[in-house]
Amino acid sequence: MSGLKATAEEILGGIKRSISSLETGQVEKMIDMITDLGDRKIFVVGAGRSGLIGRAFAMRLMHLGFNAYVVGETITPALGRDDVLLAISSSGATTFVVEAAKSSKRAGGKVIAVTSNVDSPIGNVADHMVVLKGKTKLAEEAELREHPAPLGTLFEASCLVFFDSIVVELMRRLNKTEEDMRRRHSTIE
């Protein structure tokens, strides 16, 4: 069990480094793009575990009163001009995510990318990018040469913390309470 606790501490440290490396201006612009939506829609896309994190964020956006959807669901409406696609991909090269971003641009939408890889296909398509460093990016900077978290764990866990923190900031800016959100929470469970 001591190994488990030590690993958890290393993962938490990696998340802290990732969140600390965020550029405030990038995050501020992302928040502005979300709060400026009005009645327009926001779509969230990601594959695998990044997609699961994206679904959790879309749910919280819905709780806040946004017209939020997850790409690929059967009830997802058409993306229209000036709607926003939030694309989540550590590598920035996940085919499904990149193709969704390209489709969004063709439809007149705006794309926000959350990625570890600035020089990537998603970076080339995005209108705005938030760089959230994952294991690969941190390792390149010699901060995490040998980290026990496998594959994209640090990016995904950092995304969860990042997006939940964005929700709290949106609550503050929109003057929403947890009770306001609870009223929009599912009652059919």
Secondary structure, DSSP 8 states (H G I E B T S, - for coil): -HHHHHHHHHHHHHHHHHHHT--HHHHHHHHHHHHTTTTSEEEEEE-HHHHHHHHHHHHHHHHTT-EEEETT-TT-----TT-EEEEE-SSS--HHHHHHHHHHHHTT-EEEEEES-SSSHHHHH-SEEEE---HHHHHHTTS-SS-SS-TTHHHHHHHHHHHHHHHHHHHHHHT--HHHHHHHS----
